[in-house]
């Protein structure tokens, strides 16, 4: 398994590092991922992004394959952690699928004192329009401190739906009003923009990370 390429923002020695993976259908340098990385770096974090192999392969003209089995993605995330030079405390997470993969490996790393927490940006609690297909079983017993930034109308898990989930006390939410899966609100409803929501989420993530170190 080849080592991943990294994109770094706020690369200052000793800072808390947040290692982020992308979602299932979008690369690590999408406007969403770039804006979030830049906002977090501006708030004092070292942010590192990487791509899973199936997504990286598209850059070299490879076929547009779907993500592989979640077990392989977990191993790729572990490989990224091993390859990452990190002089300060480490947090892991990601956008949508990337956050889910991080959540599946978090407790092993937490037990080894290798990470300080988990940050998920739009957690995919279930596929859209399939609320019965929950991806929450491992979250019921999660021991790693976790922050989930979620739009209240996210089709992968709304605020109303999340209220009924069996989740560990280690999981905390930061809800973005009227946000969708990309934390984007309807401006005509809220008067807010996606950029404002991303900066608000970055404020909360930075506060949460600094409180955890």
C-alpha positions in Angstrom: 0.0 0.0 0.0 1.6 3.3 -1.1 2.0 6.2 1.2 -0.5 9.0 0.7 0.2 12.5 -0.5 -0.7 15.2 2.0 -2.1 18.7 1.7 -1.0 20.8 4.7 -2.4 24.1 6.1 -1.1 25.8 9.2 2.0 23.6 9.2 3.6 25.0 12.4 5.5 22.7 14.8 3.8 21.7 18.0 0.3 22.7 16.9 -2.6 20.2 17.3 -2.9 18.3 14.1 -6.3 17.4 12.5 -5.9 14.7 9.9 -8.9 14.8 7.5 -10.2 12.3 4.9 -12.6 13.2 2.1 -16.1 12.1 1.4 -17.1 9.2 -0.9 -17.5 11.1 -4.1 -15.3 14.2 -3.8 -11.5 14.7 -3.5 -9.4 16.2 -0.8 -9.1 19.6 -2.6 -12.8 20.4 -3.1 -13.9 23.9 -2.2 -15.5 22.5 0.9 -12.4 20.7 2.1 -10.1 23.6 1.2 -12.3 26.3 2.9 -12.5 24.2 6.0 -8.8 23.5 6.1 -7.9 27.2 5.6 -10.4 28.3 8.3 -9.1 25.8 10.8 -5.5 26.8 10.1 -6.4 30.4 10.6 -7.7 29.4 14.0 -4.4 27.8 15.1 -4.7 24.2 14.0 -2.4 22.2 11.7 -4.7 20.6 9.2 -3.6 17.7 7.0 -5.7 16.2 4.2 -5.1 13.0 2.3 -6.9 10.8 -0.3 -7.9 7.2 -0.3 -6.2 5.2 -3.1 -9.4 4.9 -5.2 -9.8 8.7 -5.3 -6.1 9.4 -5.9 -6.2 7.0 -8.8 -8.6 9.3 -10.6 -5.9 12.0 -10.8 -3.7 9.8 -13.0 -6.5 9.0 -15.4 -7.8 5.9 -13.7 -11.4 4.8 -13.8 -14.0 6.4 -11.7 -14.5 3.6 -9.2 -16.7 3.7 -6.1 -15.1 3.4 -2.7 -13.8 -0.1 -1.8 -14.9 -2.0 1.2 -14.8 0.0 4.5 -12.2 -2.4 5.9 -9.7 -1.4 3.3 -10.4 2.3 3.9 -9.7 1.8 7.5 -6.3 0.3 6.7 -5.6 3.2 4.4 -6.4 5.7 7.1 -4.1 3.8 9.5 -1.4 4.0 6.8 -1.9 7.8 6.6 -1.5 8.1 10.3 1.7 6.1 10.3 3.1 8.2 7.4 2.3 11.5 9.0 5.0 13.4 10.9 3.3 15.0 13.9 5.0 16.8 16.7 1.8 17.9 18.6 -1.4 16.1 19.6 -3.3 14.3 16.9 -7.0 14.4 16.0 -8.5 12.4 13.2 -11.7 12.8 11.2 -13.1 13.8 7.8 -16.0 14.8 5.6 -18.9 12.3 5.5 -17.4 8.9 4.6 -14.0 10.0 5.7 -15.3 10.8 9.2 -17.1 7.5 9.3 -13.9 5.6 8.5 -12.0 7.6 11.2 -14.7 6.8 13.7 -14.3 3.1 13.1 -10.6 3.1 13.9 -10.7 5.8 16.6 -11.1 3.7 19.8 -8.1 1.5 19.0 -6.0 4.6 18.6 -7.5 6.2 21.6 -6.7 3.2 23.8 -3.1 3.4 22.6 -3.0 7.1 23.5 -2.2 8.0 19.8 -5.1 10.4 19.2 -6.9 12.9 21.3 -10.2 13.0 19.6 -12.4 12.6 16.5 -14.0 15.4 14.3 -16.7 14.5 11.8 -18.0 17.0 9.2 -21.5 15.8 8.1 -21.6 12.2 9.5 -23.4 9.8 7.2 -25.7 8.2 9.7 -27.7 6.5 7.0 -28.0 6.7 3.2 -30.4 9.4 2.0 -34.0 8.3 2.1 -33.1 5.1 3.9 -33.2 6.0 7.6 -33.5 2.4 8.6 -30.0 1.6 7.4 -28.2 3.1 10.3 -24.4 3.3 10.5 -24.3 4.0 14.3 -23.7 0.6 16.0 -20.1 1.4 16.9 -21.0 4.9 18.1 -23.1 3.5 20.9 -20.0 2.4 22.8 -17.5 5.0 21.4 -14.9 6.0 24.0 -13.0 8.5 21.9 -14.2 12.1 22.5 -16.0 13.1 19.3 -17.4 16.2 17.8 -19.9 15.9 14.9 -20.6 19.1 13.0 -23.9 18.5 11.2 -26.5 20.4 9.3 -29.9 20.3 10.9 -31.5 19.1 7.6 -28.7 16.8 6.5 -30.3 14.0 4.4 -27.8 11.6 5.9 -29.1 12.3 9.4 -31.1 15.3 10.5 -31.2 16.8 14.0 -34.6 15.4 14.6 -33.4 11.9 13.6 -30.2 12.1 15.6 -32.2 12.7 18.8 -33.4 9.1 18.6 -30.0 7.5 18.0 -28.2 5.4 20.6 -24.9 7.3 20.9 -22.1 7.3 23.5 -21.8 10.2 25.9 -18.4 10.7 24.3 -20.2 12.1 21.2 -21.1 15.7 21.0 -22.9 17.6 18.3 -22.6 21.1 16.9 -25.6 21.8 14.8 -25.6 24.2 11.9 -29.0 25.8 11.3 -30.7 24.6 8.1 -27.4 23.1 6.9 -27.4 20.3 4.3 -24.7 17.6 4.0 -22.2 20.3 3.0 -23.4 22.4 5.9 -25.0 24.8 3.4 -28.1 26.6 4.6 -30.8 28.1 2.4 -30.0 31.8 2.5 -33.7 32.7 1.8 -34.6 30.8 5.0 -31.8 31.7 7.3 -30.1 34.7 5.8 -26.8 32.8 6.2 -24.3 31.5 3.7 -22.3 28.3 3.5 -19.1 30.3 4.1 -20.5 31.6 7.3 -21.5 28.2 8.5 -18.0 26.8 7.6 -16.4 29.5 9.6 -18.8 29.0 12.5 -18.0 25.3 12.4 -14.3 26.1 12.3 -14.7 28.3 15.4 -16.3 25.4 17.3 -13.8 22.8 16.2 -10.9 24.9 17.1 -12.4 25.6 20.6 -13.2 22.0 21.1 -9.7 20.8 20.0 -8.0 23.3 22.2 -10.1 22.3 25.2 -9.1 18.6 24.6 -5.3 19.1 24.6 
